Amino acid sequence: MHGDILLLSCYELGHAPAGIAWPAAFLRRAGFSPQVIDLATCELDEAAVREAQLVAISVPMHTALRLAVPVARRIRELNAAAHICFHGLYAQLNREWLLANVADSCLGGESEQALVALCEALARGESAPMPAAPLLARPDYPIPDGSGLAGGYAELLDNGHSVQAGFAEATRGCKYTCRHCPVTPVYNGRFFVVPVENVLQQVRKQVAGGARHITFGDPDFLNGPRHALRVAEALHAEFPQLTFDITAKVEHLLDHADLLPQLAECGCLFLVTAVESLSDHVLEILDKGHTRSDVERALAVTRAAGIAMRPSLVAFTPWTTLDDYLELFEFAADNALVGAIEPVQFTIRLLLPPGSALLDHPEMAPHLRGLREEDFGHRWEHPDPYMDALHHEAVAVAEEGGDDATLFHALWSVARSAAGQPPPPMVVATPGPRLSESWYCCAEPSPGLLKIGEPSA
C-alpha cells in the first residue's frame, strides 16, 4: 500500500478489543502490517493518522460508535485522503448515516475478509465495491492477534483479590433473534463456531502474558452447547487453575442445566445472563424466550452448579410500570443479588438503533418519536411521563458513584419515593466474582464515558 493501515478501537467494555485483534490477524496473514491503537487506553497517534492510507474503526457497540464519530472527524482533519472504514455491529446498523457523514465504507457481520479485500484494492490503486448487506459467510479464522496493544485491561475481582483477565471468543453471532438485541438485524439468527484449537491458541497467548481468568465474549456461549463443553474441557485440561466467565440466555441455562456443573468443574466462576425484566409482558414483547418464573429456576440451577449469576437488565422500557421497576429491587434484595447486579443495570433504558427488530412491533409504534441521528437511536417516550423522569433521576444517582450496597439503596429509595413509599432497609451486598469494568449492553453511554472519546487538544 502507498500508506499505512491503522486499526482503531474506542471502547470494548474494558477488555482487549476483539475488534482490533481479529482484523489484525486477517491482515497480517495476508501480508499487511497494520498498526493498532486502542483509544480506551491511549491517545490517538496523530502522526500515524497522517501516514495512513486506510483507517479502520471498530464499533461493536453503541458506546463505541458514539466515541468513534468525533475521532473519525479528527482523522479527516489530519488526513483528508485516508480511507475511513467503520466495521462491526453498529457500523452495519448505522451505515446510511456514517457513509453520508464520516465514513468511506462500512462493513458488518463476518467482515474481516472484506477488509482484507479493501486493503488489497487500495494497494493496487483501485476502489473496492463494498457490500451493503451484512457478510454472513464463515471465514477461515486465524488466531486473533492483539500484539501492539498497550494493555491495562479489566481484572477479575474475587474474594478481595484481583488477577489479570483475558478475552476470547468461541463463537460469533447468535442463533436467537431477541427483538431489542443489535446482533439480530446483523446476523439474523446465524452464528459461527470458532474451532477449539483456535480458542486454545487465543487463551495460550494471554496466559503467557499473565492472564489467570478468561472472559468469553460470545453473545451466547451456549449457542452450541457441545462445542462450549469441548472448549471448556480442553481449556481446563491444559490450564487447570484458569477460571472463566460466560454469557448465556436464561432459556439456555434451563435447557442445558445438565452442563452447568461440568462448566463449573472446568473453571466457570460466573455468568452474565440477560434477565432484562421480570414482567412477562415486557419479556414477551422483547421475545426473550423466558418468563419471571424461568429466571427464578435459572438462578436456582446456576447456584446449585456452583456458578454465580450476574443478571443484566433493561430496567426502563415503554411498557415497564413503576411496580415492575420496584420489583427488580425487591427481587435482588430477596435473592441476595445486590452485589451481583451492578447498579448501572437499574438505569439501563431501552436503546433502539436503526434496524432494530422492535421498530416494526405494533407495541412499539405508539411510543416512537423519530430517529435522533446524532445519537444513533430512535427516540421513545413512556406513556407515563413520571417513568421518564424517574429514569433521569436514577441516572443522576448512579453518576454520583459509591459501593454496590450504597448505590442499590439510593436507587431503590428513589423508586420507592416515586411510589410514595418510605426508604427501604439497607441491604448488604453479597460479594461475588466480577470484572473490574461494569458489563452492560444496548444502552446509551454516560456523559463521563463519552469524555474518553474527545480528541486531544
Summary of the structure (lengths in Angstrom):
residues: 457
radius of gyration: 21.7
end to end distance: 30.3
largest distance: 70.1
contacts: 1575
relative contact order: 0.11
helix: 42%
strand: 18%
